[in-house]
Amino acid sequence: MKGILTAAIVCLLALSSWAQTSTVTNNEVTYFGQCMIEVQNDTEMRALEAEMRSNPYIKVCRLDYNTQRAFILTKSTETLTEEQFTSWFIGYSDKVRCVQVGVHGVDQVKPFPFVDCIK
């Protein structure tokens, strides 16, 4: 009986420790940002995407030349503002429009095409 009680206490302590570790890990929020970006050259779009992937705050970066759409997931950032997101497009920041930012897995990503997006 004493052995069962000891095993139960050890299991409870292990579960408690795991739950605390899980909570700390899951507190890192991933944000998403998406927009339209007017880059008229496929080579420039690919170069911009490669440069953005080296950004320490970007986990996933997808730029689509055919639809002129960009989608980004973040890492290691406490917030994501429209201004911050736009600044990541370096020399093309003035070509960014119809920005949407939100919390990944919480906020709904607008479907493409962006019907309320004005050129």
C-alpha positions as CSV (number, residue, x, y, z in Angstrom):
1,M,0.0,0.0,0.0
2,K,2.9,2.4,0.9
3,G,4.5,1.6,-2.5
4,I,1.3,2.5,-4.4
5,L,0.9,5.7,-2.5
6,T,4.5,6.7,-3.2
7,A,4.1,5.8,-6.9
8,A,0.9,7.9,-7.1
9,I,2.7,10.9,-5.5
10,V,5.6,10.6,-7.9
11,C,3.2,10.5,-10.8
12,L,1.3,13.6,-9.6
13,L,4.6,15.5,-9.2
14,A,5.7,14.5,-12.7
15,L,2.4,15.5,-14.2
16,S,2.5,18.8,-12.3
17,S,6.1,19.5,-13.6
18,W,5.0,18.6,-17.2
19,A,2.0,20.9,-17.0
20,Q,4.2,23.8,-15.9
21,T,6.7,23.2,-18.6
22,S,3.9,22.9,-21.2
23,T,2.4,26.2,-20.1
24,V,5.7,28.0,-20.4
25,T,6.3,26.6,-23.9
26,N,2.7,27.4,-25.1
27,N,2.9,31.0,-23.9
28,E,4.9,32.0,-26.9
29,V,2.3,33.4,-29.3
30,T,2.7,33.1,-33.0
31,Y,1.3,36.0,-35.0
32,F,0.4,36.0,-38.7
33,G,0.6,38.8,-41.2
34,Q,-0.7,38.9,-44.7
35,C,-1.0,41.5,-47.4
36,M,-0.8,42.3,-51.1
37,I,2.5,43.4,-52.4
38,E,3.1,44.9,-55.8
39,V,6.4,43.6,-57.1
40,Q,6.4,43.4,-60.8
41,N,9.4,41.1,-61.3
42,D,9.5,37.4,-60.2
43,T,13.3,37.6,-59.6
44,E,12.8,40.6,-57.3
45,M,10.0,38.8,-55.4
46,R,12.2,35.7,-54.9
47,A,15.1,37.9,-53.6
48,L,12.8,39.7,-51.2
49,E,11.4,36.4,-49.9
50,A,15.0,35.1,-49.3
51,E,16.0,38.3,-47.5
52,M,12.9,38.2,-45.3
53,R,13.5,34.6,-44.4
54,S,16.7,35.7,-42.7
55,N,14.7,38.0,-40.4
56,P,15.0,36.6,-36.8
57,Y,11.4,37.4,-36.1
58,I,10.0,35.5,-39.1
59,K,9.3,31.7,-38.8
60,V,7.5,31.2,-42.1
61,C,7.5,33.5,-45.2
62,R,5.6,32.9,-48.3
63,L,5.5,35.5,-51.2
64,D,3.5,34.5,-54.2
65,Y,4.3,36.4,-57.4
66,N,1.3,35.2,-59.3
67,T,-1.3,36.5,-56.8
68,Q,1.0,39.3,-55.4
69,R,0.2,37.9,-51.9
70,A,2.5,37.6,-48.8
71,F,1.9,35.5,-45.7
72,I,4.2,35.4,-42.7
73,L,4.2,33.6,-39.3
74,T,6.3,35.1,-36.5
75,K,8.7,33.8,-33.9
76,S,10.3,35.5,-30.9
77,T,8.2,38.6,-30.9
78,E,5.8,39.9,-28.3
79,T,3.5,41.7,-30.7
80,L,3.0,42.3,-34.3
81,T,1.8,45.7,-35.5
82,E,0.9,46.7,-39.1
83,E,3.9,49.1,-39.1
84,Q,6.3,46.4,-37.9
85,F,5.0,43.9,-40.5
86,T,5.2,46.5,-43.3
87,S,8.8,47.4,-42.3
88,W,9.9,43.8,-42.9
89,F,9.4,44.3,-46.6
90,I,12.5,46.5,-46.6
91,G,12.7,48.5,-49.9
92,Y,9.2,47.4,-50.9
93,S,7.3,48.8,-47.8
94,D,5.6,51.4,-50.0
95,K,4.3,48.6,-52.2
96,V,2.5,46.8,-49.4
97,R,-1.3,47.2,-49.1
98,C,-4.3,45.5,-47.5
99,V,-2.4,44.4,-44.4
100,Q,-4.0,42.0,-41.9
101,V,-2.2,41.0,-38.7
102,G,-3.5,38.7,-36.0
103,V,-2.8,35.8,-33.6
104,H,-2.2,32.6,-35.4
105,G,-4.8,30.0,-34.5
106,V,-7.1,32.6,-32.8
107,D,-7.8,35.2,-35.4
108,Q,-9.3,34.3,-38.7
109,V,-7.1,34.8,-41.8
110,K,-9.0,36.6,-44.6
111,P,-9.4,34.3,-47.6
112,F,-7.8,35.3,-50.9
113,P,-8.8,37.2,-53.0
114,F,-9.1,40.2,-50.6
115,V,-12.5,41.5,-51.8
116,D,-12.2,44.7,-49.7
117,C,-8.7,45.5,-50.9
118,I,-8.4,48.8,-52.8
119,K,-5.4,49.4,-55.0
